[in-house]
Each structure stands twice: as C-alpha cells, then as structure tokens.
Amino acid sequence: MFKIPPIPDKKYFTIGEVSQITLVPKYTLRYWENEFKLLRPIRKSSGQRRYVKEEVEIVFKIKDLLYNKRYTIGGVKKYLIGDKRRKITDLQPNLNLEHMPNSKFLKNIKCELQHILTLLKK
C-alpha cells in the first residue's frame, strides 16, 4: 500500500506548493483538474488555485494509481468514484427500513406531482 508522505499543516496550498509536495508538474495538476471531478481547487478572485489538504491527498492517490499501479485515466476515475461511494456508505448510519415509505406511497406522490406539473404548464 502506498503511504502518503507528511503534508504541512496549512489550510490552503498554491499549485506550486502542491507541485513541490507531490512531485507532480503544475501542467499535470491542471490536466488532472479537468479529468477528475474530486480535484477541484477553490479559485481566488485573482484566479489563483487554492488546494486544501484533502485535495493534496487525492493528488497523491491519483499519482500512485497512475504511476505505481499502472491504472488508466478511466480506471482511476472508476476507482475514485467507488472509493468516494465507500466512504459515503461508511458514514451513513444503519437505516431502519420500518420507517421508510413503501413504493405505493411513492408512486402516489409521483402521480400527484405529475398532475401538478401538467396544471402549471397550462
């Protein structure tokens, strides 16, 4: 398993700092921003990128998957989406299905909403 080196304890990182920390060129980071939805740094009014610590960790993960584990770009996308889903399901509490509405109830709501929509279109 790939171990992420220590990341400085800062709130925001510039693209140059992320490039130095991860040893990934700036142009590659810009490309990855277009390819991976999880990598979306905040932009200041001047247009400068501001990465948070979690995004630096994502850069390390992408780098490991592409260069060490030899994933394709598409493979990394699928892996990250699955990883994100796993984290979300791990955070959700166990649902008590007794309190969930049944499908007949939901179908009735859907019919009512469709009826309202047709009235609004008139």
C-alpha positions as CSV (number, residue, x, y, z in Angstrom):
1,M,0.0,0.0,0.0
2,F,1.2,3.5,-0.9
3,K,2.0,5.7,2.1
4,I,1.3,9.4,1.8
5,P,4.3,11.5,3.0
6,P,3.5,14.1,5.7
7,I,1.7,17.1,4.3
8,P,2.4,20.5,6.0
9,D,-0.4,21.6,8.4
10,K,-1.8,24.5,6.4
11,K,-5.3,25.4,5.4
12,Y,-4.6,26.2,1.7
13,F,-1.8,25.3,-0.8
14,T,-0.9,27.0,-4.1
15,I,-0.4,24.9,-7.2
16,G,3.3,25.5,-6.9
17,E,3.3,24.2,-3.3
18,V,1.2,21.1,-4.3
19,S,3.6,20.5,-7.2
20,Q,6.6,20.6,-4.8
21,I,5.0,18.4,-2.2
22,T,3.7,15.7,-4.6
23,L,6.5,16.0,-7.2
24,V,3.8,16.3,-9.9
25,P,4.4,19.1,-12.5
26,K,1.9,22.0,-12.5
27,Y,0.7,21.4,-16.0
28,T,-0.1,17.8,-15.0
29,L,-2.1,19.1,-12.0
30,R,-4.1,21.4,-14.3
31,Y,-4.8,18.5,-16.6
32,W,-5.9,16.3,-13.7
33,E,-8.3,19.0,-12.6
34,N,-10.1,18.7,-15.9
35,E,-10.1,14.9,-15.7
36,F,-11.1,14.2,-12.1
37,K,-14.1,15.8,-10.5
38,L,-12.8,15.2,-7.0
39,L,-9.9,17.5,-7.7
40,R,-11.5,21.0,-7.9
41,P,-9.4,23.6,-6.0
42,I,-11.0,26.8,-4.9
43,R,-10.1,29.8,-7.0
44,K,-9.3,33.2,-5.6
45,S,-10.7,36.3,-7.3
46,S,-7.3,36.6,-9.0
47,G,-7.7,33.1,-10.4
48,Q,-5.1,31.5,-8.3
49,R,-5.8,27.9,-7.2
50,R,-6.1,27.1,-3.5
51,Y,-5.9,23.4,-2.7
52,V,-7.0,22.1,0.6
53,K,-5.2,19.2,2.4
54,E,-7.8,16.6,1.2
55,E,-7.1,17.6,-2.5
56,V,-3.4,17.2,-1.9
57,E,-4.1,13.6,-0.6
58,I,-6.2,13.0,-3.7
59,V,-3.2,14.1,-5.9
60,F,-1.0,11.6,-4.1
61,K,-3.7,8.9,-4.6
62,I,-4.0,9.7,-8.4
63,K,-0.3,9.7,-8.8
64,D,0.0,6.3,-7.1
65,L,-2.7,4.8,-9.2
66,L,-1.4,6.1,-12.5
67,Y,2.4,5.7,-12.0
68,N,2.8,2.8,-9.5
69,K,-0.3,0.7,-10.1
70,R,-0.4,1.5,-13.8
71,Y,-4.2,2.4,-13.9
72,T,-5.5,4.2,-16.9
73,I,-7.2,7.6,-16.5
74,G,-10.6,5.9,-16.9
75,G,-9.6,3.3,-14.3
76,V,-8.6,5.9,-11.8
77,K,-11.9,7.7,-12.3
78,K,-13.8,4.5,-11.6
79,Y,-11.6,3.8,-8.6
80,L,-12.1,7.3,-7.1
81,I,-15.8,7.1,-7.7
82,G,-16.0,3.8,-5.9
83,D,-13.8,5.0,-3.1
84,K,-16.0,8.0,-2.6
85,R,-19.1,5.8,-2.5
86,R,-17.5,3.5,0.0
87,K,-16.7,6.5,2.3
88,I,-20.3,7.8,2.0
89,T,-21.8,4.4,2.8
90,D,-19.4,4.0,5.8
91,L,-20.6,7.4,7.2
92,Q,-24.3,6.6,6.8
93,P,-26.0,5.1,9.9
94,N,-27.9,1.8,9.5
95,L,-31.3,2.7,8.1
96,N,-34.4,1.4,9.8
97,L,-36.5,0.2,6.9
98,E,-39.7,0.1,9.0
99,H,-39.9,3.9,8.8
100,M,-39.3,4.1,5.0
101,P,-42.3,4.7,2.8
102,N,-43.4,1.9,0.6
103,S,-43.3,2.1,-3.2
104,K,-47.1,2.5,-3.5
105,F,-46.9,5.7,-1.4
106,L,-44.1,7.0,-3.6
107,K,-46.0,6.2,-6.8
108,N,-48.9,8.2,-5.5
109,I,-46.7,11.2,-4.7
110,K,-45.2,10.9,-8.2
111,C,-48.6,10.9,-9.8
112,E,-49.7,13.9,-7.8
113,L,-46.5,15.8,-8.8
114,Q,-47.0,15.0,-12.5
115,H,-50.6,16.2,-12.2
116,I,-49.4,19.5,-10.6
117,L,-46.8,19.8,-13.4
118,T,-49.4,19.5,-16.1
119,L,-51.5,22.1,-14.4
120,L,-48.6,24.5,-14.3
121,K,-47.8,24.0,-17.9
122,K,-51.3,25.2,-18.9
